Every structure is written in structure tokens, then in C-alpha cells.
């Protein structure tokens, strides 16, 4: 494993797993959210986002985390050797997402480029403005997308690691780097 994409629903632990993998394997960690979300939560335009991800993943060694299909399938996955899919149950993911988001808002934790989660965003009704609604609305489609990708011949070069519980994640991570 030298070029790894970590994917899954928001709240599944993508960033945590990617950081631990990067640390254990001594690989650079590339957080797609940090590239995409510019100050004031302004999205990086698609051409700039694509160029930045292309540049970040040209090397032989990296770990990415994030789902962005517009860069994952055309740029990241063709270069990757492994996709780690955190396919945890919906209640587990949503509980973790609520806990994480409330903690971040309460502690005013900076995420990327000066951005912070705010309690007011949990009250917004547009799923694009509310991470909790977005995760709820897209959970099943993300699962369907990654289930289908495993069977696609175009991704036969990838080693898919599908982890379905926190225990599986912990056990798998414990074994990484031992060989």
C-alpha cells in the first residue's frame, strides 16, 4: 500500500483512519476537504480543485481522504493501489457525526482555512448547508456507489478494503505495517 484512498460517509472516521495510515506507513496525508473548502466555506472552483488534487497525487506515496467523485474516479483511483472503504452502519456514523460536529462547534475548532462548524448550520434546511442532513440524505447512495465500484472491471487494479464496524477498523489498522 503506497497510494491509498480512504472513503466513506461523513462521520465514518475517514480522516482519522487516513492520518493513522499515513503515520504508520510514513506517507503524506492529503485531506480533500482541506483543499476544497476555502476561507468562509467557499468551495474551490472545479478547475482549481481538480488541478490541486492532480498535483497532490502525482507522487508515488500518499493517503487521501474524501469522497469527491469529480476527482476520485478520474484522478485519484486510477493512481491508487488501495481503497479503504469505511462502510459502518448508518446509526453509528450519524451518532459519531453529531458528536463530532457539536464538539467542533462548541470548542470553535478550526477545520481548514479558518473554517469552523457553527451551531447555526445544524438548523439549516438545505442539505448542502447542513452536514447532518447531507450525511443522512447521501448515506445510501454512497454505499451503493462503493458497492458497485468493487465490481467494476475498471477498478480491478485496486485492492478494496471494506470495513463494516469500528472493531474491524481497529483490527485492520493494528495489522497495517506489520509485514
N, C-alpha and C positions, 0 to 999 in steps of 0.2 A: 504494500500500500504506500504509494508515493503521491498520488493525486486523488484526493478524496472529496466527494460532495456529500454533505450531511443535509438531509431534507426531512420534512415532517411538518405537522400542524404547528401554528404558534402555540407556545406553552409546552411543547413536547420535550424541549431541552436541547434543541439543535446547537445553540451557541455554546452551551456548557460542554456538550459532547465534543464539538469541534475543537474547542480550546484544549480539552484534555487530550484528544488525539494529537493535536499539533504539538503539545508539550511532550507527550510520551515518544512521539516519532521524530521530534526535532524538525518540524515542518512549519512554514509560515501559515498563519491563520488569516483567512480573508472573510470578513463578515459583510455579506452583500447589503444588509440593511445600512451599514455604516457608509457604504458607497452611495446608495440610492437616496437616503434621507439627508438632504442638505439642511442648513440652518433654517429655523422656523418651519420645519417639516416639509419644506419644498422638495418635491421629487426632482431628481436629476433627469433632465430630458433623455429620452430613449437613446439617442445617438451618443450622448456623453456617457450614459450608463453602460452601454454596450462597449464603447471604447475603453472605459476604465476597467471593466471586468475582463475584457480581452487582454489588456496589458497585465493585469494582476495574475492571470492564469497562464501566461506564456512559459513560465518556468517549469522545471521537471518535478518540483516538490511543492505541495500546498494542500491545505484543507479549507474548503469553503463551507459556509452555512447559509441557507436560504433557499427559497422555492422559486424565485423569479423565472418563470418559464421562458420569457423572451431572451434570457441569457443562458439559462441552464442547458436547454437542449441544443441550441446552435453553437454554444461556445464551451461551456464547462463539461458537459457529459462526453462530447467527442474526445476531449483531452484526458478525462478522468480514467482511473483504473478501478475505482470503487465508489459505490453509492451506499451510504448508510442511511436507511430509512427508519426513522423513529415512528413506528405505527402503534402508538399507545391508544388505549380506549378513550373515547370522547369524554366521559366524566373525569378521568384522570387528567387529561390535557386541559380541560376547561377549569377545573379546580386549581391547577398549577398556574394557569394564565391569570385567573382572578387574583390569586395570592401575590404573584409576581408583580402584576400591574398596580395593585393597591400599594404594595410595599414601595415600588418605584415612585409612585405619585406622592406618598406620604413622606418619603425621605428626599424627595426632589432630586433623585439620582439622575445624573446626566447620562444619556444613552450614546448619542453620536452627534457631533457637530453642534453641541449646545442644546440639543433637543431633550425634553423631559416629558414624561407622561403626566397628564393632569387629570384630576378627578372629574372635571367637566366633560372630558372626552367620553367618559363612561355613560353619560346621559344623552349623547348624540344619537340620533336615529338612523343616520346614514352609515351603513356598514364600513364604508371607506374611511370614515372618521372615528370609528369605534372598534378597537382591536378585538373586543369581546364578541361583538356582533359579527365581525368579519370572520373570526375563527369558527363561530357556530355555523355561519352560512356556508363556509367553504370546506369544512371538515370532510364531508363525504366525497366531494369532488376531488380533493387532494388524494384521498385514499384510492379512489377509482383510477386516477391518473397514474399513481405509482404502481398499483397492481397491474395495470395494462402495460406499463413500461417494462416490467420484468420479463414479460413475454415477447416484447418487440425484438425482432431479429437485428434491428439497427443498434440495439444496446447489448448485443451478445458479448462484446468485449469487456463489459462491466461486471465486476463482482458485486452483486446486490446483497447487502446485509440488512435483513428485515428484523427489527427488534420490537417486540409487542408488549413489553412490560418494563417497569423500572428495574426489576430484578434481572431481566435479560440484558438490559443496557449495562448494568453494573458488572455482571459476569463477563460480558463480552469485552468491556473496557479493561477489566482486570487481566484478561488474556492478551491484550494487544501489547506488542513489543517484547513478548517473552521468547519468541522464536528467533 
